[in-house]
């Protein structure tokens, strides 16, 4: 089970990086990091970092659209 989880997590992470470079979704990166974080402690820190950066960017986008709405 551990080997399957690591393999699937690695595939999702790598494909997520590729699809992020080519306009696509970063959700595959998050899915890969979630699967990898069960067995690999470094992935847990990367997952936390990624989640924090996504939260900050979502707030900036919300702030931009709110300011645009009230013009």
N, C-alpha and C positions, 0 to 999 in steps of 0.2 A: 504494500500500500504506500509506503514511504517513497519508493522508487517511482511509482506512478505519479504521486503528488509532485515530486521534484521535477520529473520530466514534463508534465503538463504545465507546471508553473514556469519552467524555463522557456517552453515553447510560447506560452502566452506573453511572457515578458519580452522576449525577443521580437515576436510579431507585433507587439504593442509599440515597441521602439521604432520598428520599421514603419508602421502605420501612422506614427506621430510625425515622422520626417516627411512621409508622403501624406498629404492632408487626409486625416482619418481620425480615429478615436484613441484617446489615451486610456479608455476604460480597460483595454486589454492589459496595459501595464499594471494597473491597479489589481486586476484579477490575478495576474502572475505573481505580483508581490504578496498578495494575500495567501496564495497557496505556498509560496516559498517561505513565508514568515513562520509557518508552523515548525519548520525544521532548521532554518538558517537564521540565526540572530541578526546578522547584518541586514537581511531583507526586512526585518522588523523596523530597524531604524530608517531604512530607505522608504518604507511604507509610511511611517509617521511624517517624514520630511515631505513626501509627495502629497500627502493629505493636507498638511499645513499650507503648502504652496498653492494647491488647488483652492483651498478655502479663501486665502488672501486674494487670489486672482478673481474668484467669483464675487467677492465683495467689491473689488475695483470695478468690475464690469457692471454690477448692480448700481453702484454709485454713478457711473458714467451714464447709464440709461435713465436713471432717475433725474439727473441734472438735465439731460436732453429733453425729457418729457415735460418739464416745467418751463421751458423757454417760450 
